[in-house]
Amino acid sequence: MRTIFAIAATIACSIAVTGCTQKKEQTNLDFTAAAKADDIGKTAYLVNYDTKEKVDSSIIEADTLIHIKTNIKEPAIARLFVGDQRRGVFIIEPGTLTLDEQGNISGSELNNQLQDFEKQLSPLYETVDNDSISQNMRNLAKNRINSLMDSIIAAQNIIGFSQLSDYCYYMDAEQFDSLLTKYPYYKNFENVKRMSEAKKAASDTGIGKKFVDFTIGEGDTATKLSDFVGKGRYTLVDFWASWCGPCRREMKNIKTIYADYNKKGLDVIGVAVWDKKSDTEKAVAQLELPWPQILDAKEIPTNIYGIMGIPHLILFDPQGVVVARNIAGKELRSVVDSVMASNIHHKPATTAIAPDSTTSNTPVSK
C-alpha cells in the first residue's frame, strides 16, 4: 500500500503537469447546475472567487436547471450565486461541467484532483480532532497534513491556491510572507494580497494589544465597539453571520459561557459581518441570543482586526486589551474559565450590559 506521502507526491506531480499544459487562451465553458423550483426566474451568477468579478450569468428557466455558457481565459476558483444565495465554490475550467444538488461537480479534471486530495485530508483531520486518540497519533496526523499541503502548494497552480487560505490560516504575518517568498506564483492573486493585509492587521490587533475602535452607522444611532469594550468587565466579542453554519453551532457554547459568567463580570457582544441586517435580525430571534448585537458591520471590523474567517471570537480584558482571539469550542471555554477564575474575587467595575440594549440592536445601515 502506498503511503500518504507517496499519494501526495503523485497528486502534486499530476497537478503540476496539468498546470504546465494549460494555455491562457479563451476557451469554452459549458456549466450546468441543479436549481430549485422557486429559483425559476432568478438570475444565476458565476463569480471569480479571487477577483470578485462576475464571470457570466443566466436567468433560470422553467426546466429548473442553471445553464451558463461562456469563455474563460484560464482555470479559476468560482462561486455560484442564485440571486444573493451562495451555492458552492469550485474550479471552473474549459469543458462541460455539471454541479449536482449535493455540491459535487463532474466533467472537470481539476476538481477531480482536488476532491481526491481532500479525501486524503479528511481522515487526518478527523484524527487530529479526536480527543480519544493518543497525542502521538494526533501529532503524526498533523505532520501528514502538513506534508500533503506542502506538496500541493509547491505545485504553484490553481489547486494550490484553493488550499492556501486554509493552510495559512494559523500562520502569522512573518510565516506567510516567508511562504510567498518561497512560492512567488501566489503573489499574483488578489485574495493572497488581501490575506497578507489581514495577517498584518491581525498582528497589529493581537494578544496584548489595546482594542481598535470602529463605528457602525451615523449620527445619534451610531454604535461603537468602545460602547462595550474597555468598560471594566471582560468582554467576549463574537464576529459572525447568519448564513455561517459554524457560527450558529458555536452559539450553544457561547450561551453556556454567558449564562455562567455574565453576572460575574463577563459580557458578550455580537458583531454581524458580511451579512444583511434583516437576515441577522431573523437569526438573532431564531437562536434566541440574549446579548447585544452590532448589526450591518459589513467588512469594517474584519478589515481592522484581520479576520479571514468566521466565527472569530476575541476576548478583551476589563481595560480593553486582547486576552485571546480566534478561539472556539473547548479552547474558548478553557480560556474563559481561567480568566474568570482570576477575576471572581474582584467586584465588576460596571453593571452588566442589558440584553435588550437598543444602542447595538438598531444601528443605521451604511
N, C-alpha and C positions, 0 to 999 in steps of 0.2 A: 504493500500500500504506500502510495506517495505521501510524504509528509506535507504538512500545510505550507512549509516554506517552499517546497518544490511546486506546489499548486500556485502559490503566489508568483513564483518566477515565471511559470507558464502563462498565467493570466497577464502579467506585466509585459512579457515578450509579445503575446498576441496583440495586446493593446498598442504596443509601440509600433508594430508592423502596420496596424490599421491606421495609426496616426500618420505614418510616413507616406502612405499611399493616397491620402485624402487630397483632392485638388480644390483650390479655392476658386471654383467656378460656379456660376449659378446652375443649380440642378433641381429637378422636380421633386417636390414633396407632396404626397397624397395621403392626408391624415384623416382617419375616421375614428369616432369615439361614440360610445353609448350615451344616450341622453334620456332624460326622464320625461314623462308625459307632460308635466307642467313647464317643461323647458321650451315647448313649441312657441315660436315667435320671438324668443330671446336671441341675443347675439352671443356667439361663442368666439373667444379670442385666444390665440396663441401669443404669449408674451415672452420675450427673451428674459430669462431669469437674471442674467448678468447686467444687461444694459437697461432693462425695464421697458424696452421699446416693443411695440406691437409688431409681431411677425406677419400676421394676417388674421382675418376674421370671416365669419359667415353667419347668416341667420338660420336658425334651426327650423327645418321644415317639418311637415306632418309625419314623416317616417321615423321620428324620434331618434335620428342619427345626427351627430355633428360631423360635418364634412368640410374640410378646408384643403384646397389645392393651392400651392404657392411655389415660389422658387426660393431657395436658400443658398447662400454662398458657401457655408461650411457647417458641420455639425455644431449644435448649441444646446445648452440646457434651456428648457422651456417650461412654462407653467400654463395650464389650461384654465381659463375663466369662462363661466357661463353667467352672463350678467356680471354681478360683483362677487359671485361664489367661486371659490378655488376648487379645482377638480384634479389636482395632481401635478407632480413635477417629474420630468423625464427628458431623455435626449431626443432631439429631432435631428434627422439626417435624411439624405436623399433616398427615395424609395416609397413603398406603400406601408404605412404604419397604422396599426389598429389598437386602440385603448379600450379594454373591456370594463364592465361595471365594477370589477374588483380592483381596478387600477393597474392591471397587467398589460404590458404593451408587447405586441408581436410584429414581426416583419423588420426588426431593427437589430443588426448585428452588435452595435454598440450597447444597446440596452440589454441584450442577452449576456454580453460580457460583464456588464455592471451587475446584473442580477446574480450571475454565477459568483462574482466576488462577494456580494452581500450575503449569499448563502454560506460562504465560508466564515464570514464575520459573526453571523447571528449566534451560533452555539458558543462562540468565545465570549461574546457579551453576556450571554446567559450565565456562563461560568463565573465571570467577574462579579455579577450581581447576586450570586447565590451564596448567602451567608453560611449555609450548612456545609460548604466545601472548604477544605483547608486553605489557609492563606497562601501556602506554597503553590497550590493548584491555581488559585486566582492570579497570583503573580505570573505564573507561566502563561496563563491565558492572555494577560496584559502584554507580555513580551511578544506573543504571537500576533496579537492585534497590531502592535507597532511594526512588526516585520512586514505584515501584509500591507499596511498603509504606506510604509516606506517604499515598497516595491511598486505600488500603484502610482504614487505621486512622482516617483523617479521617472516614470514614462513621459511626464510632461505633455499631457494631452487632455482632451475634454473629460475623460473619465477621472483622471487625477484631479482635475478642477472640481468635479462633482463631489469628491470626497474631502477636499481641502478644508472646507469650513468646519466639518466635524472633527477632523484631525487636529486642527489648530485651536479648537475651542478652549482648551485649558492651557494653551501657551501664553506666555507673557509677550510684551511687545518686542523685547530683545530676541527671544527664541523665534518668533515669527519672522522678524527681519533676517535672521540667520538662515531660515528655511528658504526665503525668497532669494537670498544671495546664492544659495546652492542650486535652486531651480528657478532661474530668471524667467522662464516661459510664463509663469503665472502672474508676473507683474503687469501684463497687458490687460488683465481682466479688471473691469470696473469694480466688481464685488471684492476682489482682493485689495484694491485701493481702499475701499470702504472698511474692510477688515483691519487694514493697517491703521487707519484713523481711529477705529474703535478700540484697538489694542492700546493706542496712545492715550485715548480718553479714559479707558479703564484703569490704566496705570496712574493717571492723574487724580482719579477718584477712588483709589484702592484703600485697603485696610490701613488705618491710622491717619487717613486724610479727612479734613473737615468737609461736611456736605457742601455741594454746589447747588445753589438755589435755582429754581426755574418758576416761571409764571405761566399759567394756562388761563386764557380768557382776558378780558379787558375791563377797565372801569371798576365799578363797585362790586361786580360779581367775579372778579379775577381771583384765582386761587394760586397760592404759592406753596412750595414744599416747606418753606420755613414757617408756614402756619401750623405745622405739625411736628417738625423735626427740630431738635435742639431746645426743647421746652422743659427739660428737667426729667424726662422719662425715656426709657428705652423705646425705640420706635422701629417696628418691622415694616418695611415698605415693599409691597408686592407689585411688580410690574407685570401686567397680564393683559389678555384679550379674551373676549367672549368665545371666539372661534378656536381657541387653543385648548386642545384636549388635555395635555399635561398640566396646563394652568388650572383647569377645572378639577382635575384629580387631586392636585395639591391642596385645594381648598379645605378638604377634610382635616388634613394635618394642621393647617393654619387655624382653623376653627377651634381645634382642641387646645392649641397653644394660647389662643386668645382667651378661651374660657378659663384656663388655668392661671393666667398671669395678668389679665387686664386690670384686675383690682389690686395687683401687687406691684404695679409700676411699668407695665408694658402696653404700648398702643400698637395697633395695626392700621396701616393705611394702604388702600389700593390705588394704583395709578394705571388707568386703562390706556394702552398704547396700541397703535396700528389697528384701530377699531372704530366702528361707527358709534356715536353716542347712544343712539336708540338701541343698538344691539347690546351694548354694555349694560344699559339700564334693565333690559329684559333678563340678562344673565344674573345681575345682582339680585333681582327679585326671585328668579328660579332657584338660585343657590342659597338664598336667604343669608346674605352676607351682612353681619351686624356692624361692620366698621365703615368709616367714611371712604368715599371714592373721589379721586380727581379724574374727571371724565374728559374724553376727547383730547388726550395729550399728544396724540399722533407720534411723531418721531423726536419731539423736542427733548424729553428726558433720556431717551435711549441714545441719542447722539451725545448728550452731555456725559452720560455715565458709561459709554462704550458698550452698550448692551446689544449683543448679536443674536440672542435667542431668549425666548420666554417659556415658562415663568423664570423671572430673575428676582431674587429676594435679597434685599440689603438690610442689615441690622445696624442701626445707629445707636450710639450711647446717649445718655441724657444731655450731653453737650453738643451732639450732632456729629460726632466722629464715627467713621465707619469701623464697626467691630468685625463684621463678616459680610461676604457677598457671594452671590451665585451658589447658594446652598439650598438644599431641599430635603424632604423626607426625614430619615433618621438623623442625618447630619445636622439639619436645621433644628430639630428637637433637642439634640445634644448640646448645641451651641447655646440655644436659648435657656435650657435648664442650667447650664454652667453660669452664664452671666446673671441670671435672675437669682441663683443661689447666693451670689456675692452681693446682690442688691437687696435681698429680702430683709436685711436688718436696717435698711435706710428708708425713711419715710419719703414717698414720692414728693417731688418739689411742686408738682401741679396736679390738679384733678384729671381723671381720665377724660379723653375726648368723647363727647356724646356720640353714640352710634348714629343718631339722626341729624348730624351736623349738616346744615343746609349750605354752608360755605363750600364744602367739597363735592356735594352731590349735584349742584346746579351751576357749573361753570359755563361761561359763554363759549359757544363753538367758535373756532377760529376759521 
